[in-house]
Amino acid sequence: MSRNGPAKMDVRTAWNTWTTSGSPEAAAEFLERVGAWTDGTAAQLTRGGRGERPLLTREEVVDRLRHHLEVLAGGEPVTYAEALELARKEVIEELRRKQA
């Protein structure tokens, strides 16, 4: 018996499980696997230049990224890499609309 508990899924498997099952557990597994990506992307998107105040906090950007990943998981089939890029683009568009 392993003392480490059940093995964690790789990110591709976690995405495929989420998109086919739609379960909250599968969503949590995938979002845990890409946590560093969501945090890093949020940091990049909230970095202001020359004293500009970010339009959203990092936590709000993480929430928006997760929202778009959830929409993508329930939609047309895409790879997890495509989903990450599409979610990022959607948040960038949201930020641009808020600036306008």
KASULQUI-V830009 format. One record per backbone hydrogen bond with DSSP energy under -0.5 kcal/mol. NH is the residue of the N-H (numbers start at 1). CO is the residue of the C=O. If there is no record, write none. Layout:
NH_CO ; NH_CO
This chain:
5_2 ; 14_10 ; 15_11 ; 16_12 ; 17_13 ; 18_14 ; 19_15 ; 20_16 ; 21_17 ; 22_17 ; 22_18 ; 27_23 ; 28_24 ; 29_25 ; 30_26 ; 31_27 ; 32_28 ; 33_29 ; 34_30 ; 35_32 ; 38_34 ; 39_35 ; 40_36 ; 41_37 ; 42_38 ; 43_39 ; 44_40 ; 45_41 ; 46_42 ; 47_43 ; 47_44 ; 48_46 ; 52_49 ; 61_57 ; 62_58 ; 63_59 ; 64_60 ; 65_61 ; 66_62 ; 67_63 ; 68_64 ; 69_65 ; 70_66 ; 71_67 ; 72_68 ; 73_69 ; 74_70 ; 75_72 ; 83_79 ; 84_80 ; 85_81 ; 86_82 ; 87_83 ; 88_84 ; 89_85 ; 90_86 ; 91_87 ; 92_88 ; 93_89 ; 94_90 ; 95_91 ; 96_92 ; 97_93 ; 98_94 ; 99_95 ; 100_96
